[in-house]
Amino acid sequence: MAEELVKVEHLKKYFDVRSSSLFGKKKVVKAVDDVSFTIHKGEILGVVGESGCGKSTLGRCVLRLLDVTDGNIFFNGKDISKLREKELKSYREKMQMVFQNPYSSFNPTMTIRQSFYEIGKVFKIGTEETEKRCKQLMENVRLPEDLMNRHPNELSGGQLQRLAIARALLLNPDFIMADEAVSALDVSVQAQILNLLLDLRTSLGLTMMFISHELTVVEHVCDEILVMYLGTVVEKASGEELFQNILHPYTQALISAKPKEHPAMETHRIMLEGEAKSAMDAGGGCKFAPRCRFCQKGKCDVEMPPLKEITPGHFVACHKVEGEMKKNG
């Protein structure tokens, strides 16, 4: 087993929301609610779930772009969850992020080269060394060097996302957080960017956390997958195990929505009924219970199921799955 690079223990991120009325009570949005996982060096962890499940908030907490409400984040064995901004600076070099929209992640008034040089100034990398790294990175992301002299609006989305990846690699990080890094791109460009990330993982020994709502993407890229629903992890397994043995009803519904790989392929779409709970007031019981076709009244709507290891390396938070495993011995 490879050495641990990132370890998250019981992470929580709550947001206070005040009512619009003058005397309204303050409410709490539990965007991330008791999430734990480990990423070993050289691995790619996928985090999937529908919009609003908390996956992007989780990613920003791991990088300490957001302060955490509770829990611990370890990076290379050091707890960074409570570090102040000055103390975090040395970790910023080792933990970088690729954002969803490549157009908004670059300063439109700067050339690409100026954007790269700005990072070099902040982290006190000499001009000569920055230029040397830029040339190498342009080779790594397979783009001509003259693009460095252009402004973001002169480039395509695919080119900009490659440049965003190059910029994230400028400081020689150990860990890359990719938040919906291909969702804004055409399908053909998505494949190119994904292949690029896999090649860079191999050549540079990178460790990644890949956030996406597209299961077809994480299936082919990630070593391990977390499935999130309303701030909690409902299923966790290796990519191969998860897609061969889908256990949680929510994961089953997500995967049933995958596009056909061939027009002749037969698919069975699982339609979720009922109204989803609010992250502001999820109440007791399983958060997925109102939409679950297997909901057991008096059990699922009352008692929150713990995340349990059902088979080696495969964790599920579901009363139905746990009950079936007990029956089968």
Sequence and secondary structure as in RCSB ss.txt:
>XXXX:A:sequence
MAEELVKVEHLKKYFDVRSSSLFGKKKVVKAVDDVSFTIHKGEILGVVGESGCGKSTLGRCVLRLLDVTDGNIFF
NGKDISKLREKELKSYREKMQMVFQNPYSSFNPTMTIRQSFYEIGKVFKIGTEETEKRCKQLMENVRLPEDLMNR
HPNELSGGQLQRLAIARALLLNPDFIMADEAVSALDVSVQAQILNLLLDLRTSLGLTMMFISHELTVVEHVCDEI
LVMYLGTVVEKASGEELFQNILHPYTQALISAKPKEHPAMETHRIMLEGEAKSAMDAGGGCKFAPRCRFCQKGKC
DVEMPPLKEITPGHFVACHKVEGEMKKNG
>XXXX:A:secstr
   EEEEEEEEEEEEEE  SSTT   EEEEEEEEEEEEEETT EEEEE STTSSHHHHHHHHTTSS  SEEEEEE
TTEE TT  HHHHHHHHTTEEEE S TTTTS TTS HHHHHHHHHHHTT  HHHHHHHHHHHHHHTT  GGGGGS
 GGGS HHHHHHHHHHHHHTT  SEEEEESTTTTS HHHHHHHHHHHHHHHHHH  EEEEEES HHHHHHH SEE
EEEETTEEEEEEEHHHHHHS  SHHHHHHHHTS  SSTT         S   BTTB  SS TTGGG TT  TTTT
TTS    EEEETTEEE  HHHHHHHHHT 
